[in-house]
Structure formats: structure tokens, C-alpha cells
């Protein structure tokens, strides 16, 4: 298990450097703000899809929680 975590950490570091290189080239072509928006939008879409497909079904819906939790308190 420890070997797997070390491999994931190394892979994450390698992918982070690849993302920096891609964002640098993309930022030079389309602009810094568009590049940042695209990066965060793509990350949000991928995260939403991962949650949608891999989250186990919940017994409670959003409306079953107390009202103070819906307000972000």
C-alpha cells in the first residue's frame, strides 16, 4: 500500500509539471484569463463527472438536511 501511495505521489508531481507546461503555452496563445478559466472549468467538469459516476447513492436527498446546512453555515 505504501508503494502505491509513493507511485501516486510521483505520478501527481509529473502530471503537475506537464499541466504547467501546457498552461504556459495555452496562456501565450489565448491569454492568461481565458487559460485560467478553461483550466478551472475543465477541472470542475471532470470533478462533477467523477462525483456523478462514482459517488455511492445516498439515502437522503438535499432537502432532507437541516436548513442551516443549506445556507453554508
N, CA, C and O atoms as a MOPAC input file, in Angstrom:
PM7 MOZYME 1SCF
protein

 N      0.82500 1    -1.19000 1     0.00000 1
 C      0.00000 1     0.00000 1     0.00000 1
 C      0.87300 1     1.25900 1     0.00000 1
 O      0.54500 1     2.25200 1    -0.64900 1
 N      1.97300 1     1.20400 1     0.72700 1
 C      2.87100 1     2.34900 1     0.77500 1
 C      3.48900 1     2.61000 1    -0.60000 1
 O      3.63200 1     3.76100 1    -1.01400 1
 N      3.84900 1     1.54600 1    -1.29700 1
 C      4.42900 1     1.68200 1    -2.64100 1
 C      3.42500 1     2.33400 1    -3.58100 1
 O      3.79900 1     3.17200 1    -4.40200 1
 N      2.15500 1     1.95800 1    -3.47100 1
 C      1.11700 1     2.55300 1    -4.30700 1
 C      0.98800 1     4.05100 1    -4.04200 1
 O      0.86200 1     4.83400 1    -4.98400 1
 N      1.01900 1     4.45600 1    -2.78200 1
 C      0.91800 1     5.87500 1    -2.44400 1
 C      2.12800 1     6.65600 1    -2.95100 1
 O      1.98100 1     7.78700 1    -3.41300 1
 N      3.29900 1     6.07900 1    -2.87200 1
 C      4.50000 1     6.74300 1    -3.38500 1
 C      4.40700 1     6.89300 1    -4.90100 1
 O      4.74900 1     7.94300 1    -5.44500 1
 N      3.95000 1     5.85800 1    -5.57400 1
 C      3.79000 1     5.92700 1    -7.03500 1
 C      2.75200 1     6.97800 1    -7.42300 1
 O      2.95400 1     7.70600 1    -8.39500 1
 N      1.65500 1     7.07200 1    -6.69000 1
 C      0.64600 1     8.09300 1    -6.97500 1
 C      1.18800 1     9.49900 1    -6.74600 1
 O      0.86000 1    10.41600 1    -7.49800 1
 N      2.01000 1     9.67900 1    -5.71900 1
 C      2.60500 1    10.98800 1    -5.45500 1
 C      3.57100 1    11.38400 1    -6.57200 1
 O      3.57500 1    12.53800 1    -7.00300 1
 N      4.37900 1    10.45100 1    -7.03900 1
 C      5.30600 1    10.72800 1    -8.13200 1
 C      4.53800 1    11.03000 1    -9.41800 1
 O      4.88900 1    11.95700 1   -10.14900 1
 N      3.50500 1    10.25900 1    -9.69000 1
 C      2.68800 1    10.49300 1   -10.87700 1
 C      1.99300 1    11.85100 1   -10.80600 1
 O      1.91600 1    12.56000 1   -11.80900 1
 N      1.49500 1    12.21300 1    -9.64000 1
 C      0.86200 1    13.51500 1    -9.46400 1
 C      1.83900 1    14.65700 1    -9.69600 1
 O      1.48200 1    15.65600 1   -10.31900 1
 N      3.04700 1    14.52700 1    -9.21200 1
 C      4.06500 1    15.55000 1    -9.44400 1
 C      4.42900 1    15.67300 1   -10.90900 1
 O      4.62200 1    16.78200 1   -11.40600 1
 N      4.52700 1    14.55300 1   -11.60800 1
 C      4.83500 1    14.58200 1   -13.04200 1
 C      3.70600 1    15.22600 1   -13.82900 1
 O      3.95300 1    16.02100 1   -14.73600 1
 N      2.47200 1    14.88800 1   -13.48900 1
 C      1.34000 1    15.48000 1   -14.19400 1
 C      1.20300 1    16.96800 1   -13.89600 1
 O      0.74500 1    17.72600 1   -14.75100 1
 N      1.58800 1    17.39200 1   -12.71400 1
 C      1.54200 1    18.80900 1   -12.37000 1
 C      2.53000 1    19.61400 1   -13.21600 1
 O      2.22100 1    20.72700 1   -13.64200 1
 N      3.70600 1    19.05700 1   -13.45700 1
 C      4.66700 1    19.76600 1   -14.30100 1
 C      4.20900 1    19.79000 1   -15.75700 1
 O      4.45200 1    20.76700 1   -16.46500 1
 N      3.55300 1    18.73200 1   -16.20300 1
 C      3.00700 1    18.71900 1   -17.56300 1
 C      1.90500 1    19.76100 1   -17.69600 1
 O      1.83100 1    20.45500 1   -18.71000 1
 N      1.04600 1    19.87900 1   -16.68200 1
 C     -0.02400 1    20.87900 1   -16.71500 1
 C      0.54600 1    22.28900 1   -16.75300 1
 O     -0.00100 1    23.15200 1   -17.44000 1
 N      1.61800 1    22.53700 1   -16.04100 1
 C      2.22600 1    23.86600 1   -16.05100 1
 C      2.74900 1    24.20900 1   -17.44300 1
 O      2.60000 1    25.34500 1   -17.89500 1
 N      3.35700 1    23.24800 1   -18.12400 1
 C      3.85900 1    23.49900 1   -19.47100 1
 C      2.71900 1    23.75500 1   -20.45400 1
 O      2.80600 1    24.64400 1   -21.30200 1
 N      1.65600 1    22.97400 1   -20.33200 1
 C      0.50300 1    23.16000 1   -21.21900 1
 C     -0.16500 1    24.50100 1   -20.95700 1
 O     -0.51500 1    25.20800 1   -21.90100 1
 N     -0.34800 1    24.86400 1   -19.68600 1
 C     -0.96800 1    26.15000 1   -19.34900 1
 C     -0.11100 1    27.32500 1   -19.81400 1
 O     -0.65000 1    28.36000 1   -20.20600 1
 N      1.19200 1    27.18400 1   -19.77800 1
 C      2.07300 1    28.24800 1   -20.25400 1
 C      1.90300 1    28.50100 1   -21.73900 1
 O      1.80600 1    29.64800 1   -22.17300 1
 N      1.86600 1    27.43400 1   -22.51300 1
 C      1.68800 1    27.58700 1   -23.95700 1
 C      0.28700 1    28.06600 1   -24.29200 1
 O      0.11100 1    28.91100 1   -25.16900 1
 N     -0.70300 1    27.53600 1   -23.60500 1
 C     -2.08300 1    27.95900 1   -23.85300 1
 C     -2.29200 1    29.41600 1   -23.45600 1
 O     -2.98400 1    30.15300 1   -24.15900 1
 N     -1.70800 1    29.83800 1   -22.34800 1
 C     -1.82200 1    31.21900 1   -21.90400 1
 C     -1.18700 1    32.19300 1   -22.88400 1
 O     -1.66600 1    33.31600 1   -23.04700 1
 N     -0.11400 1    31.76900 1   -23.53400 1
 C      0.53300 1    32.63400 1   -24.52000 1
 C     -0.33000 1    32.79000 1   -25.77200 1
 O     -0.25900 1    33.81600 1   -26.44800 1
 N     -1.13400 1    31.79100 1   -26.08100 1
 C     -1.94200 1    31.84200 1   -27.31000 1
 C     -3.30200 1    32.49600 1   -27.10200 1
 O     -3.73100 1    33.29400 1   -27.93600 1
 N     -3.98900 1    32.17600 1   -26.00700 1
 C     -5.36500 1    32.67000 1   -25.82700 1
 C     -5.48100 1    33.72300 1   -24.73300 1
 O     -6.53500 1    34.34600 1   -24.59900 1
 N     -4.44900 1    33.93700 1   -23.96200 1
 C     -4.49700 1    34.91200 1   -22.87700 1
 C     -4.56100 1    34.21600 1   -21.52300 1
 O     -5.02300 1    33.08100 1   -21.39500 1
 N     -4.08500 1    34.93500 1   -20.53300 1
 C     -3.96800 1    34.35500 1   -19.19200 1
 C     -5.33400 1    34.08300 1   -18.57500 1
 O     -5.54700 1    33.02200 1   -17.98700 1
 N     -6.27000 1    35.03900 1   -18.70500 1
 C     -7.56800 1    34.87100 1   -18.06000 1
 C     -8.38600 1    33.76000 1   -18.71800 1
 O     -9.04000 1    32.98100 1   -18.02500 1
 N     -8.35200 1    33.68200 1   -20.04400 1
 C     -9.06800 1    32.58900 1   -20.71900 1
 C     -8.45400 1    31.23800 1   -20.36700 1
 O     -9.16600 1    30.25100 1   -20.18500 1
 N     -7.15200 1    31.20300 1   -20.27600 1
 C     -6.47600 1    29.95000 1   -19.91400 1
 C     -6.86300 1    29.51600 1   -18.50400 1
 O     -7.15000 1    28.34200 1   -18.27200 1
 N     -6.87200 1    30.45900 1   -17.56200 1
 C     -7.25100 1    30.12800 1   -16.18600 1
 C     -8.70100 1    29.68100 1   -16.11200 1
 O     -9.02200 1    28.72600 1   -15.40400 1
 N     -9.59000 1    30.37200 1   -16.84700 1
 C    -10.99100 1    29.98200 1   -16.85900 1
 C    -11.16100 1    28.58000 1   -17.43800 1
 O    -11.90800 1    27.76700 1   -16.89400 1
 N    -10.47300 1    28.29800 1   -18.53400 1
 C    -10.56500 1    26.97900 1   -19.14900 1
 C    -10.05200 1    25.89200 1   -18.21600 1
 O    -10.64900 1    24.82000 1   -18.11700 1
 N     -8.95400 1    26.16800 1   -17.53600 1
 C     -8.38200 1    25.18000 1   -16.61600 1
 C     -9.34500 1    24.86800 1   -15.47300 1
 O     -9.58000 1    23.70100 1   -15.15900 1
 N     -9.90400 1    25.90600 1   -14.84900 1
 C    -10.81600 1    25.68700 1   -13.72700 1
 C    -12.14200 1    25.08800 1   -14.18900 1
 O    -12.71700 1    24.25600 1   -13.48800 1
 N    -12.63600 1    25.49800 1   -15.35800 1
 C    -13.88700 1    24.94300 1   -15.87600 1
 C    -13.71700 1    23.45400 1   -16.19600 1
 O    -14.58400 1    22.64300 1   -15.86800 1
 N    -12.62000 1    23.10500 1   -16.82300 1
 C    -12.37700 1    21.70500 1   -17.14000 1
 C    -12.22600 1    20.86800 1   -15.87500 1
 O    -12.72400 1    19.74400 1   -15.80600 1
 N    -11.54000 1    21.41300 1   -14.87700 1
 C    -11.41400 1    20.71300 1   -13.59700 1
 C    -12.75100 1    20.52100 1   -12.91400 1
 O    -13.00500 1    19.46900 1   -12.32800 1
 N    -13.61600 1    21.53500 1   -12.98300 1
 C    -14.94900 1    21.41900 1   -12.37700 1
 C    -15.79500 1    20.37800 1   -13.09700 1
 O    -16.51300 1    19.60900 1   -12.45800 1
 N    -15.71400 1    20.34700 1   -14.42200 1
 C    -16.49000 1    19.36000 1   -15.19500 1
 C    -16.00200 1    17.94500 1   -14.89300 1
 O    -16.81300 1    17.04200 1   -14.68500 1
 N    -14.69300 1    17.74700 1   -14.86700 1
 C    -14.15800 1    16.41300 1   -14.57600 1
 C    -14.53400 1    15.97900 1   -13.16100 1
 O    -14.90400 1    14.82500 1   -12.94700 1
 N    -14.44100 1    16.89300 1   -12.19700 1
 C    -14.81700 1    16.56700 1   -10.82600 1
 C    -16.29700 1    16.22800 1   -10.72500 1
 O    -16.66900 1    15.27700 1   -10.03600 1
 N    -17.15400 1    17.00200 1   -11.40800 1
 C    -18.59200 1    16.72500 1   -11.37900 1
 C    -18.89900 1    15.36000 1   -11.99500 1
 O    -19.74100 1    14.62300 1   -11.48300 1
 N    -18.22100 1    15.02600 1   -13.08500 1
 C    -18.45400 1    13.71200 1   -13.70500 1
 C    -17.97900 1    12.57900 1   -12.80400 1
 O    -18.64500 1    11.54900 1   -12.70700 1
 N    -16.84600 1    12.75400 1   -12.14900 1
 C    -16.36300 1    11.72400 1   -11.22700 1
 C    -17.32600 1    11.52700 1   -10.06300 1
 O    -17.59400 1    10.39600 1    -9.65700 1
 N    -17.84700 1    12.63200 1    -9.52800 1
 C    -18.81900 1    12.52900 1    -8.43600 1
 C    -20.09500 1    11.85300 1    -8.92600 1
 O    -20.65700 1    10.99800 1    -8.24100 1
 N    -20.54400 1    12.24100 1   -10.11000 1
 C    -21.79100 1    11.69200 1   -10.65300 1
 C    -21.69900 1    10.18900 1   -10.87300 1
 O    -22.64600 1     9.46200 1   -10.57100 1
 N    -20.57100 1     9.71200 1   -11.39400 1
 C    -20.46300 1     8.29800 1   -11.73800 1
 C    -19.93500 1     7.41000 1   -10.61400 1
 O    -20.23100 1     6.21500 1   -10.59200 1
 N    -19.15700 1     7.96400 1    -9.67900 1
 C    -18.52600 1     7.10900 1    -8.67200 1
 C    -19.01800 1     7.31600 1    -7.24800 1
 O    -18.65100 1     6.54600 1    -6.36100 1
 N    -19.83100 1     8.32500 1    -7.00600 1
 C    -20.36900 1     8.54300 1    -5.66200 1
 C    -21.42800 1     7.49100 1    -5.35900 1
 O    -22.33900 1     7.28800 1    -6.16200 1
 N    -21.32800 1     6.82900 1    -4.23000 1
 C    -22.35600 1     5.84300 1    -3.89300 1
 C    -23.69700 1     6.54100 1    -3.65100 1
 O    -23.72200 1     7.68800 1    -3.20500 1
 N    -24.79100 1     5.87300 1    -3.93400 1
 C    -26.10200 1     6.50300 1    -3.72300 1
 C    -26.32400 1     6.81800 1    -2.25000 1
 O    -25.97100 1     6.03700 1    -1.36600 1
 N    -26.91100 1     7.96800 1    -2.01300 1
 C    -27.17100 1     8.41400 1    -0.64800 1
 C    -28.62000 1     8.11600 1    -0.27500 1
 O    -29.50700 1     8.10500 1    -1.12900 1
 N    -28.83900 1     7.87700 1     0.99900 1
 C    -30.19300 1     7.59900 1     1.46500 1
 C    -31.00000 1     8.88500 1     1.59100 1
 O    -32.23000 1     8.85000 1     1.54200 1
 N    -30.32100 1    10.02400 1     1.75300 1
 C    -31.00600 1    11.29300 1     1.95400 1
 C    -30.77200 1    12.20000 1     0.75600 1
 O    -29.72300 1    12.14200 1     0.11400 1
 N    -31.73800 1    13.01800 1     0.47000 1
 C    -31.57400 1    13.99200 1    -0.59800 1
 C    -31.15400 1    15.32300 1    -0.00500 1
 O    -31.01900 1    15.44600 1     1.21200 1
 N    -30.94600 1    16.31900 1    -0.85300 1
 C    -30.50900 1    17.63600 1    -0.39600 1
 C    -31.55400 1    18.29000 1     0.48900 1
 O    -31.20100 1    19.03100 1     1.40700 1
 N    -32.82500 1    18.03800 1     0.23800 1
 C    -33.88500 1    18.68800 1     1.00800 1
 C    -34.13700 1    18.01900 1     2.35700 1
 O    -34.93700 1    18.52200 1     3.14700 1
 N    -33.47700 1    16.90200 1     2.63700 1
 C    -33.64300 1    16.22700 1     3.91600 1
 C    -32.70400 1    16.76100 1     4.99400 1
 O    -32.81200 1    16.35600 1     6.15200 1
 N    -31.79500 1    17.65100 1     4.64700 1
 C    -30.85300 1    18.17200 1     5.63300 1
 C    -31.45400 1    19.37700 1     6.33100 1
 O    -32.37200 1    20.00500 1     5.80100 1
 N    -30.94700 1    19.71300 1     7.52200 1
 C    -31.45200 1    20.90300 1     8.21300 1
 C    -31.19500 1    22.16700 1     7.39500 1
 O    -30.25300 1    22.22200 1     6.60400 1
 N    -32.03000 1    23.17300 1     7.59000 1
 C    -31.95700 1    24.40300 1     6.79600 1
 C    -30.62200 1    25.11600 1     6.96900 1
 O    -30.14000 1    25.73200 1     6.01800 1
 N    -30.00300 1    25.05500 1     8.15600 1
 C    -28.73300 1    25.75900 1     8.36500 1
 C    -27.63200 1    25.14900 1     7.51900 1
 O    -26.67400 1    25.84900 1     7.18900 1
 N    -27.72200 1    23.87700 1     7.15000 1
 C    -26.70500 1    23.27600 1     6.30100 1
 C    -26.82500 1    23.76500 1     4.86100 1
 O    -25.81800 1    23.82300 1     4.15600 1
 N    -28.00000 1    24.11000 1     4.41500 1
 C    -28.18100 1    24.61500 1     3.06000 1
 C    -27.61800 1    26.01100 1     2.90900 1
 O    -27.28300 1    26.42400 1     1.79900 1
 N    -27.50600 1    26.75300 1     4.01500 1
 C    -27.00900 1    28.11400 1     3.96200 1
 C    -25.49000 1    28.18100 1     4.02200 1
 O    -24.92800 1    29.27300 1     3.93100 1
 N    -24.81700 1    27.06600 1     4.16900 1
 C    -23.36800 1    27.04900 1     4.20600 1
 C    -22.78500 1    27.41800 1     5.55700 1
 O    -21.61100 1    27.77800 1     5.64500 1
 N    -23.58500 1    27.33600 1     6.61100 1
 C    -23.09900 1    27.68700 1     7.94100 1
 C    -22.33500 1    26.54200 1     8.55200 1
 O    -21.84800 1    26.65500 1     9.67700 1

